[in-house]
Amino acid sequence: MVTANTKAWVGPHMSYAQLTELSTNRIASKMSAMPHRAMVAYANVALANDLSEHSKRHSVGLSLCHDATILADTLVKGKFSVLFLESDVLKNEHSSLISELHSHRSLESLFIVVFGKEEISQDRARAFMGANAMLFGDFSDDKLAKVFKRAFALPKQIWLLTSNPKKDLVLALQQIGYEVIVTNTFDVSPDAQKHLTPDLIICDHKLEGSHAIDVHLRVSESENFKGLPFMVTFNGRDVLEIEKLIKSKVGNILLSPYVSPQNLKKIQDMCPLAPKGRRLRALVVDDSPTIRSLIVAKFKELDYQVETAINGFEGYKAVQRFKPDIITSDYDMPVLNGWQFCSEVREHEAYKDIPIIMITTRATELDLKKGELLGVSAYLTKPFTRLELKNSIDTAVLAAKAKKEQEIIAKFVAADTLKAVNNMLDAVDGYENGEEKFITILFSDICGFSSKCERFSARKIIKLLNSYFDLMVDILTEHGAIIDKFIGDAIVARFDSGNQLLDAQNAVTAAWRMQEKLLQFNLDSFEEIQIRVGVNSGEVILGNLGSTRHRLEYAMVGDNVNIAQRLESAAPNGKCMISQVTYLLTQNKVLVGEKAEIKVKGKAEPVIAYVIEGLL
């Protein structure tokens, strides 16, 4: 028996009556804690009263308005976010009422539900373009449940199709913030299906004699569920079956254990939730009221808080005020067009990573290249469907998230290490591949750092090091270096653009600039720092080293790496020492002192080296 206390947990064998009760209880329980109000604009008082009575079962209070001429003012004054608009009101002089309401600055995000006594034809439905939802015929609980879920942004719902209860997965999803419906079959009655309003379907690999691929096909053919994201749970080690699922493109595969962090992340990527403490925010910038209302409706359906603007200038002010998580922008707009608006947003550091969907009547190759330079996340070509809009939103959000993750990872690993990892993921080459390459290596180290650690607290040491590293890394990357690693207070960098001459010159220039910048750093720091730098050029081996079963590191090895490190150790405090090879590549760019001979462990002959005295 299903009760209000089941919290959307349903046993595998669920009747139509149980599903009906579940739907009613779930909606009512969610909405009773936070009562919602909506306005009803009506022509037939009996129909309006009937709608109001049915709405009370869902803890929704409806206010009535019979005069269309004062409707906009009433909505604004009452701060209504939802309007039930009877279709008979939209006749004669009020035929454009929906567009007029959406063109009102305070009502652009208004959720409009057109309702009527009798079902209408598709041709008749076109007259209600701009409405967010339609409600015709009887005011049944299932119909109202779907409308209220969208209108009042109820929690995202996941439909779990499983032969085994998977209570751990259900509990984990509920704790994250999802509603979960569980059945053991997809073949619930068409009427029962109307009570389900899922945002994501998760299906067992094999379900009551059916295969997930077959279930996915039936889902895609279903009027209620086609286009929904689909995931498959797989508990086993049958590689051929996994390959079969991958080739079928049914969706993401969740391998056991299902509550692993990786799986839960996949689910949240497919069915994003708003950050804790607030709903996700969307900014819609478009000078067309019709297009604005269509896009706003989709964002509200996806549980976004929405702000709108009628041109790029107003859009940029809205970005500053509203701080959206995603932006859609029309291309052709007055004052500031889409390109100009996008350029303004991307110039600001705080907004450079906000995903932007450009809406245009064309998407030529030139447009795509221009958009790529400006940071456009996705394109949507007019005319477009609601499904195309949703797909563009999902693509832009996931791309932005992936980019952010890459940026965070890049703070911990070198750029070419990240490239090597991506190559492995993309199966471009194996993890055991290596290459010989002529590069320039730079080692730097703080003089007497151990004694500084004895005099200061850990907090002060970390603060000093991070300030120092920020300054040094800026100089190195400015001159084309790849930061290989930090070893305590030491920095290891590589210059390997492929141009041997340029790499060597960039390395010695960077080394000199590092010493120069330290002079200003020491004036502002609580502790004076001196560094030694060693630079060498030559052949090294680059590749993935480590345990193939546990952890790898993209690293460089060879005699020339050891020489660079030995030159750093041999350099006078506050100086940079370069090898003879590096000197020969940079002699027209650098002033050096007397030739020195440095003994290197494992080499019979000493290494010829020079101390840099200045740049030419």
Secondary structure, DSSP 8 states (H G I E B T S, - for coil): ---GGGTT---SS--HHHHHHHHHHHHHHHHHTS-EEEEEE-S-HHHHHHHHHHHHTTTEEEEEE--GGGHHHHHHHHT--EEEEEGGGSSGGGTTHHHHHHHSGGGTT-EEEEEESS---HHHHGGGTT-SEEEES---HHHHHHHHHHHTT---EEEEE-SS--HHHHHHHHHHT-EEEEES-S---HHHHTT---SEEEEESEETTEEHHHHHHHHHH-TTTTT--EEEEE-S--HHHHHHHHHHT--EEEESSTTSHHHHHHHHHHS----TTS--EEEEE-S-HHHHHHHHHHHHHTT-EEEEESSHHHHHHHHHHH--SEEEEESS-SSS-HHHHHHHHHHSGGGTTS-EEEEES---HHHHHHHHHHT--EEEESS--HHHHHHHHHHHHHHHHHHHHHHHHHTTS-HHHHHHHHHHHTTSS-TT-EEEEEEEEEEEEETTHHHHHHHS-HHHHHHHHHHHHHHHHHHHHHTT-EEEEEETTEEEEEE-SS-HHHHHHHHHHHHHHHHHHHHHHHHHSSS---EEEEEEEEEEEEEEEE-TTS-EEEEEESHHHHHHHHHHHHS-TT-EEEEHHHHHHHTTTEEE-S-EEE--TT-SS-EEEEEEEEE-
